[in-house]
């Protein structure tokens, strides 16, 4: 069983989700939540994201992580801040030795819901169903759990074909 961390980055709220994945992609819920950065300066908020991700990694001990790729928002300033939050989350995971995979929002939605155009509520409901949750996780935590599930399913589909992470794209998994 592999512990997988899913990260839904944000400069104000970063969602995280941890699942335990079996060899065939079946997953069970371990933990989820949100890192709320408050209203400090951008450097202070980025530091909160970094520390929060490191705390999650130290607490649960995942060995691999999936993170959402940045999409180009209408507001360039928002996209830059999102990219910076994503970057510090990736550094926190990389420093801890985690293998990191990147997924677009549509890849995550396709893997979890079956439609790349699903809305957040559909993703949340499927996350609940797939993990057997009785209560709705917060939206950002739900998105992070969906990323972790997408990563688990992707890993499960690649491993039987003999594709190790080290042989895909020079040692770093990029999907």
Residue pairs with C-beta under 8 A, 6 or more apart in sequence:
1 20
1 21
1 22
2 20
2 21
2 63
2 64
2 152
2 155
3 18
3 19
3 20
3 21
3 30
3 60
3 61
3 62
3 63
3 64
4 18
4 19
4 20
4 21
4 27
4 62
4 63
4 64
4 65
4 66
4 148
4 151
4 152
4 155
5 16
5 17
5 18
5 56
5 57
5 60
5 62
5 64
5 65
5 66
5 93
5 98
5 148
6 15
6 16
6 17
6 18
6 19
6 65
6 66
6 67
6 143
6 144
6 145
6 146
6 147
6 148
6 149
6 150
6 151
7 14
7 15
7 16
7 53
7 65
7 66
7 67
7 68
7 89
7 93
7 144
7 147
8 14
8 15
8 16
8 17
8 68
8 140
8 141
8 143
8 144
8 147
9 49
9 67
9 68
9 82
9 85
9 86
9 89
10 82
10 85
10 140
11 37
11 42
11 45
11 46
11 49
11 81
11 82
11 84
11 85
12 36
12 37
12 45
13 34
13 35
13 36
13 37
13 140
14 34
14 35
14 37
14 49
14 52
14 53
14 85
14 89
14 140
15 32
15 33
15 34
15 35
15 138
15 139
15 140
15 141
15 142
15 143
15 144
16 31
16 32
16 33
16 34
16 35
16 52
16 53
16 56
16 141
16 144
17 31
17 32
17 137
17 141
17 142
17 144
17 145
17 146
17 147
17 148
18 30
18 31
18 32
18 56
18 60
18 62
18 148
19 27
19 28
19 29
19 30
19 131
19 145
19 148
19 149
19 152
20 27
20 28
20 30
21 27
21 152
21 155
21 156
23 156
23 159
24 156
25 152
25 153
25 155
25 156
25 157
27 130
27 131
27 148
27 149
27 152
28 131
28 132
29 131
29 132
29 133
29 145
30 60
31 56
31 59
31 60
32 137
32 138
32 141
32 142
32 144
32 145
33 56
33 138
33 141
34 138
34 140
34 141
35 48
35 49
35 52
35 53
35 56
36 48
37 44
37 45
37 46
37 48
37 49
38 44
38 45
38 48
40 48
42 81
42 84
45 85
46 84
46 85
46 88
47 88
49 85
49 88
49 89
49 92
50 88
50 89
50 91
50 92
53 88
53 89
53 92
53 93
54 92
54 95
54 96
57 92
57 93
57 96
57 98
58 96
62 98
63 98
63 99
64 98
64 99
64 100
64 101
64 151
64 155
65 93
65 98
65 99
65 100
65 101
65 151
66 100
66 101
66 102
66 103
66 147
66 148
66 150
66 151
66 154
67 86
67 89
67 90
67 93
67 100
67 101
67 102
67 103
67 147
68 86
68 102
68 103
68 104
68 105
68 108
68 143
68 147
69 102
69 103
69 104
69 105
70 79
70 82
70 83
70 86
71 79
71 104
71 105
72 79
73 79
73 82
90 100
93 100
94 100
99 165
99 172
99 173
100 172
100 173
101 151
101 154
101 173
101 174
101 175
102 174
102 175
103 111
103 147
103 150
103 151
103 154
103 175
106 116
106 117
107 116
107 150
107 175
108 123
108 143
108 146
108 147
108 150
109 115
109 116
109 117
109 118
109 122
109 123
109 146
110 116
111 146
111 149
111 150
111 153
111 154
112 118
112 123
112 126
112 127
112 130
112 146
112 149
112 150
113 122
113 123
113 126
115 122
118 126
120 139
120 142
120 143
123 142
123 143
123 146
124 136
124 137
124 139
124 142
126 146
127 133
127 137
127 142
127 145
127 146
127 149
128 134
128 136
128 137
128 142
130 149
131 145
131 149
136 142
137 145
154 175
158 168
165 171
165 172
165 173
168 174
